[in-house]
Every structure is written in structure tokens, then in C-alpha cells.
Amino acid sequence: MAQLLTDGEIDTALADLSQWHRAGDALVRTIEAPTFLDAIALVDKVAVVAEEMNHHPDIDIRWRKVTFLLSTHSAGGITASDPALAHRIDQEARRVGL
């Protein structure tokens, strides 16, 4: 089982993830796309990355806003997989121009 990060390790990880924040036992970011189709395109790209990493975010889509919530459910909180996926989501957002 994956090891939970300490509060200090989470704070350090968030220092490199300026658009993310901690909400309880999860890392969260909302991205607003110019159009609904752009938001769905981002979700599609993130789905591919999540499959590659075998680590899947909770995703909430509200018109042009997509919220990603990252937590390692099997460990009961934030592990190293969560900031790693956050970085990949940020990369995909940049690739689609968000």
C-alpha cells in the first residue's frame, strides 16, 4: 500500500503546484476552459494520463469548469501519486492551451 505524505511533504509538493490547494485529504484544482468542448477535451487527455499512471482523479464537470480532486482512496489520503498526477494534469492543461 502507498504511504501517506506528511503535512510537511504535502506543503512542499504544493509549493510546486501553485494552482492546486489542499482540501482535507485531497489536492484540488478547478480549471475554466473557454468552451464546454475544450473542457471535455482536457478531461479526455487527463483520462489517458490517469490510465497510464493507474491513478484516477475524481472529476467534476460544470459547463466550462473542470474540478480535479486527487486522493489515494486505498491509502485514505494524499500519497506521492497525487502530486505526480497533479503535475501531469497541469502539463495537459498547458498542452490544450488552458
Beta strands, then each sheet from edge to edge (+ up, - down):
strand 1: 21-22
strand 2: 27-32
strand 3: 58-62
strand 4: 65-70
sheet 1: 1+ 2- 4+ 3-
end
